[in-house]
Every structure is written in structure tokens, then in C-alpha cells.
Amino acid sequence: MRLEVDHNACPPTIIKPVIMWLLFFCALPVSSGVLALAQVAGFSIEPHASKPVAIRVNSDLVEIPVTVLDRNGESIVGLEKERFRLFEDGSEQVITHFAMEDAPISIGFVLDASASMHDKLRQSREAVAAFLNTANLGDEFFLVQFNERAELATDLTQSTGEVQKQLAHIRPSGRTALLDAVHFSIRRMQKANNARKALIIISDGGDNCSRYTLGELKNLVREADIQIYAMGMFDRWETRWQTREELDGPSLLRGVTKQSGGRLFEIEDVNQLPEVASKIAEALRAQYVLGYAPKSMSRNGKYHRVEVKLVQPKRSQKLQASWRRGYYAPVE
């Protein structure tokens, strides 16, 4: 099949001056465009939780999906509304709508195919397969592989078999343009058919090749209504041999996933990948939906920060909530 390629890839480490001049005069310009994602829309709330839910805003109501996990990454269901407190721009809000949600979802797998993944690719394939085994009717998937550039290996499809077939063709090589790959995947998600959207990143290190900066990517994540989860394979015992980019890998993925309402799972043993992938699938299918009417709703397009606090159970392990950190108000 024909692959769609992100041509904004990093240049080779070494290149002869003559070739550089040829590329300068002969290469066609590539326009990356400006990505404008609609963060808010005028959907109205339904009384049943079977309807797809992202962050939604109308003149009266904002809906926030929330995932609750224990310290082992297991999803926690069955909590009452009274266990949640919700704040917008520092002001506590009254939760007027409360439900659980498991609607169809669009998933983009973002798989690191750089040279360092050579000994981890088999388990990475198994992790994607474990997630696909949880697929529900109406779910759809795409697969992006990346090294110096991001490639769309499988476009949006409801066929889990098609995704797994393309996984078998991936061969690791080259450097790591992680930020470019996530940026590319967010743009691709614009074509998704479901309201609920998520990216699943599988990578073993930081970024050493991207053209986009972390700040640019975080701005895009803030605008896009997409949850991002990551499985990061980081070697804690070989830090003295690692580059600065590799050392920054955990903080990079942690920042991007937290902003989106997702989470980074740090993997010490690659054989844990399939199990963690199943936990992420469970978390995405066991979300609470908190709805509230902001005390001061203004349709001015400004960004509003959202915070969710849990009333922790007594004499029990601490629970962790993940939610999207804010939304842009609609404009008149």
C-alpha cells in the first residue's frame, strides 16, 4: 500500500556540501499548513452515557471525561459523584451531570521504528495486538511508524487485521523524530469519525531529530481534543551512556500526556508492554463524565483551566485522576 509520509523530516547527520546545494536548488517546497482544531462545539448533552463524549461546551454545559487509576495502573470504576470536586480557573463548580462512558473511539498508534527499537519491536507489536483485542463495534484505528520521518502505515480502518498485517512490515532504522510523529498523528486524527480520540505512543527514548519543538507540540495538544497515552521504555541503569535527548525522554512524554488527559507508563521490562497496553485500553473504556454549568461562562474564545480533585478513600491506596487540563470557550 502507498504510505503517506511527513516530508518535514530531519536531515542526515552528515551530508556532502555538493548534495546540500543540489537539495537547496532542486527540492520542492513543502507546506505544513496551520492546523486549526475545533476544541469546542455546540453539542448538547444527552441523558445517557452511550453518546460519544469529548470536552464539549454549549451555552450552559461543559463535559469533562475523567479516568481514575490506582497506583498499579488499574482502572477504578463505581465511584460516586461525591468523590469528585471540579474547578474552573480556580473556582469550584457544581457537578450537575455524572455518568460512565464507553462509546466508540478512534485510536492512533504511534510506533517508534528507529534503530534503537531493534530488540523491542516484537513486544511492541504484541502490545498493539493486545490493545486491538479489546476493540468494540465502531472503534477505528490507524498506525503511524516513525524514525527520521513519520509514515502513515495504515489509514483509519475498523479492521484490526489490517493494522496487524502492516505491523509485520516495520523494520527499525535511523534516528528518532518523536515530536514530529505526534504532530503528524494529531493532524491525521482530524479525519476520525468518532468524537472520542486517543493516541498510543510506543517509544524507547527521547527526540533527537524533530523539526517541531516541544512548545509547539504542547500548544497543538492543548487545542486538540485528543487523549495521549505513552508506553516509554527507559533504561534507568544506563544513564551514564545516554544522550541528553534520551535522558529527557521521560519528562517529554510525561508533559505531553498529562496536558492531554492521558498518562505515561514507564516500562522497565519490555515484556510488560502487552499487559500495560491492555490497562490503557481498559482506562479508555471506563471513563467518568463530569458535567457542569460554569459560573461565569463567556463566549470569548479564551482558554479555561480545569482541575479535578478526588476525595481519597480512608485507609486505602491513593487514587490518581487524569483529565484534560482545559478548554477554549466558544466564540459568538
C-alpha positions in Angstrom: 0.0 0.0 0.0 1.1 3.6 -0.5 2.4 5.2 2.6 1.7 8.9 3.4 5.0 10.4 4.6 5.7 13.5 6.7 8.3 15.1 4.5 9.4 17.6 7.2 12.0 15.1 8.4 15.3 15.8 10.0 18.4 15.9 7.7 21.1 13.2 7.8 23.8 13.7 10.3 26.5 14.1 7.7 26.0 15.3 4.1 28.4 16.5 1.5 28.3 20.2 0.6 27.6 19.5 -3.1 24.5 17.5 -2.2 23.4 20.2 0.1 23.5 22.7 -2.7 21.6 20.4 -5.1 18.9 19.9 -2.5 18.7 23.6 -1.9 18.1 24.5 -5.5 16.1 21.4 -6.6 13.8 20.4 -3.8 10.2 21.4 -4.0 8.9 23.4 -1.0 6.6 21.6 1.4 3.8 23.5 3.1 3.0 22.3 6.5 -0.1 24.5 6.9 -1.6 25.7 10.0 -3.6 23.2 11.9 -6.8 24.5 13.4 -8.7 22.0 15.5 -12.1 22.8 16.9 -11.7 22.5 20.6 -15.3 23.3 21.4 -18.6 22.8 19.6 -22.2 23.4 20.2 -23.3 19.9 21.1 -26.0 19.4 23.7 -25.8 16.9 26.5 -27.8 13.6 26.3 -29.2 11.9 29.4 -27.5 8.6 28.6 -23.8 8.0 28.7 -23.9 5.9 25.5 -23.2 9.0 23.4 -19.6 9.8 22.5 -18.0 12.3 24.9 -15.0 14.6 24.5 -14.8 18.0 26.1 -17.9 19.7 25.0 -19.2 23.2 25.6 -22.5 24.8 24.8 -24.1 27.9 26.3 -24.9 26.0 29.5 -22.8 23.0 30.0 -19.2 21.7 29.9 -18.4 18.0 30.0 -15.1 16.6 31.2 -14.0 13.0 30.7 -12.0 11.7 33.7 -10.0 8.5 34.1 -9.3 7.1 37.6 -6.4 4.6 38.2 -4.8 3.1 41.3 -1.0 3.0 41.7 -0.8 -0.2 39.7 -2.4 1.5 36.7 -5.7 -0.4 37.1 -8.9 1.4 36.3 -11.3 2.2 39.2 -15.0 2.2 38.5 -18.0 2.6 40.7 -17.0 5.8 42.4 -19.9 8.2 43.4 -20.3 11.7 42.2 -19.4 13.0 45.7 -15.9 11.6 45.4 -15.1 14.3 42.7 -14.5 18.0 43.0 -14.2 20.1 39.9 -12.6 23.6 39.5 -12.5 26.0 36.6 -9.9 28.8 36.7 -9.6 28.1 40.5 -13.3 28.4 41.2 -15.1 25.3 42.3 -18.1 24.3 40.1 -21.2 22.3 40.8 -21.3 18.9 39.1 -24.7 18.6 37.6 -24.2 15.6 35.3 -22.4 12.4 36.2 -22.1 9.2 34.1 -19.8 6.4 33.0 -18.7 6.2 29.3 -17.7 3.5 26.9 -18.5 4.8 23.4 -16.7 4.1 20.1 -13.2 5.6 19.9 -10.7 6.4 17.3 -7.2 5.3 18.1 -3.9 6.2 16.5 -0.9 4.0 17.3 2.4 5.9 17.1 5.2 3.3 16.9 8.9 4.1 17.2 10.7 2.4 14.4 14.2 3.9 15.0 17.3 1.8 15.2 17.3 1.6 19.0 13.9 -0.3 18.8 15.5 -3.4 17.2 15.3 -5.6 20.2 11.9 -4.2 21.4 9.9 -4.4 18.2 8.4 -7.9 18.8 7.0 -6.9 22.2 5.8 -3.6 20.7 3.8 -5.5 18.1 2.4 -7.7 20.8 1.3 -4.5 22.8 -0.6 -3.2 19.8 -2.2 -6.6 19.3 -3.2 -6.7 23.0 -5.0 -3.3 22.6 -6.7 -4.4 19.4 -8.1 -7.5 21.2 -10.2 -5.1 23.2 -11.8 -3.4 20.1 -15.5 -2.7 20.2 -18.0 -2.2 17.5 -17.5 1.2 15.9 -13.9 1.6 17.0 -11.4 2.6 14.3 -7.6 2.7 14.2 -4.6 4.0 12.3 -0.9 3.2 12.5 2.0 5.7 12.2 5.6 4.4 12.2 8.4 6.8 12.6 12.2 7.2 12.6 13.6 10.3 10.9 10.1 10.9 9.4 6.6 9.8 10.2 4.8 7.5 7.8 1.1 6.5 7.8 1.4 2.7 7.6 -2.3 2.1 7.9 -5.0 4.7 7.5 -8.2 4.8 9.5 -9.9 1.4 9.5 -12.1 -0.8 11.6 -10.1 -3.8 10.5 -7.8 -4.9 13.3 -6.3 -7.4 11.0 -5.2 -4.7 8.5 -3.3 -2.9 11.3 -1.6 -6.1 12.5 -0.6 -7.0 8.9 1.2 -3.7 8.5 3.0 -4.1 11.9 4.8 -7.2 10.4 6.4 -5.0 7.7 8.0 -2.5 10.1 11.8 -2.6 10.2 13.7 -0.4 12.7 16.4 2.0 11.4 17.5 5.6 11.7 17.1 8.3 14.3 14.0 9.4 16.4 11.7 12.3 15.4 9.2 11.7 18.1 7.7 15.3 18.3 7.2 15.3 14.5 5.5 11.9 14.7 3.0 13.0 17.3 2.3 16.3 15.4 1.7 14.3 12.3 -0.6 11.9 14.1 -2.7 14.7 15.6 -3.2 16.1 12.1 -4.3 12.7 10.8 -6.8 12.4 13.6 -8.7 15.3 12.0 -10.2 12.7 9.7 -11.5 10.4 12.5 -15.2 9.5 12.6 -15.6 9.2 16.4 -15.9 12.0 18.9 -13.6 10.2 21.3 -10.0 10.2 20.1 -6.7 8.9 21.6 -3.1 8.4 20.6 -1.0 5.5 21.9 2.8 6.2 21.7 5.3 3.3 22.0 8.9 4.5 22.2 12.2 3.8 24.0 13.7 7.3 24.3 13.7 11.0 23.7 13.8 13.0 20.5 17.0 13.7 18.5 15.7 14.6 15.1 12.4 16.6 15.1 11.8 20.0 13.4 8.9 20.8 15.7 9.7 22.0 19.2 8.2 20.7 22.5 6.5 24.1 23.0 4.9 23.9 19.5 3.6 20.4 20.2 2.2 21.3 23.6 0.3 24.2 22.0 -1.2 21.8 19.5 -2.1 19.3 22.1 -3.9 22.0 24.1 -6.0 22.8 21.1 -6.7 19.2 20.0 -9.3 17.2 21.9 -7.2 14.0 21.9 -6.1 12.0 24.9 -2.5 10.8 24.6 -1.1 7.8 26.4 2.5 6.6 26.1 4.5 3.5 26.9 8.1 4.6 27.4 10.9 2.0 27.7 13.6 3.8 29.6 16.8 2.1 30.9 17.3 3.5 34.4 20.7 1.8 34.8 22.5 3.0 31.7 22.0 6.7 32.2 25.8 7.5 32.0 25.8 6.3 28.4 22.7 8.1 27.3 22.5 11.3 25.3 20.8 14.4 26.6 17.8 13.6 24.4 17.4 10.1 25.8 17.6 11.4 29.4 14.9 13.9 28.6 12.6 11.3 27.1 10.5 10.6 30.3 9.9 14.3 31.0 9.0 14.9 27.4 6.3 12.2 27.2 5.1 12.9 30.7 4.4 16.6 29.8 2.6 15.8 26.6 0.4 13.0 28.0 -0.5 15.0 31.1 -1.6 18.0 29.2 -4.0 15.8 27.1 -5.6 14.0 30.0 -3.6 10.8 29.3 -0.7 9.3 31.1 2.9 8.0 30.6 3.5 4.4 31.7 7.2 3.8 32.3 8.3 0.3 31.2 11.3 -1.3 32.9 10.8 -4.7 31.2 9.7 -4.8 27.6 7.8 -8.0 28.3 5.4 -5.8 30.3 4.2 -4.0 27.1 1.2 -6.1 26.2 -0.1 -6.0 29.8 0.2 -2.2 30.0 -1.5 -1.9 26.6 -4.4 -3.8 28.0 -4.5 -1.4 31.0 -4.6 1.6 28.7 -7.5 0.1 26.7 -9.4 -0.5 29.9 -8.8 3.0 31.1 -10.1 4.5 27.9 -13.3 2.4 28.2 -14.0 3.2 31.8 -14.2 7.0 31.9 -16.3 9.1 34.2 -18.0 12.1 32.6 -18.4 15.2 34.8 -20.8 17.9 33.5 -21.1 21.5 34.9 -22.5 24.9 34.0 -19.6 27.4 34.5 -20.4 30.1 37.0 -19.1 32.7 34.6 -19.5 31.4 31.0 -18.3 33.9 28.4 -18.2 33.2 24.7 -14.9 34.9 24.1 -12.7 32.1 22.8 -10.4 32.2 25.8 -8.7 29.2 27.4 -10.1 28.0 30.7 -8.1 25.7 33.1 -9.8 22.8 34.6 -8.8 20.9 37.7 -10.3 17.7 39.1 -9.7 16.6 42.7 -10.6 13.2 44.2 -11.8 12.7 47.8 -9.4 9.9 48.6 -10.7 6.7 50.4 -9.7 6.3 54.0 -7.2 3.6 54.9 -6.7 2.7 51.2 -4.2 3.3 48.5 -4.2 6.7 46.8 -6.1 7.0 43.5 -5.0 9.1 40.6 -7.3 11.1 38.3 -6.4 12.1 34.7 -8.4 14.7 32.8 -7.9 17.2 30.1 -6.4 20.4 31.6 -8.7 22.9 30.0 -10.8 24.0 27.0 -11.3 27.0 24.8 -14.6 28.8 25.2 -16.8 29.1 22.1 -16.9 32.4 20.3 -20.1 34.3 19.5 
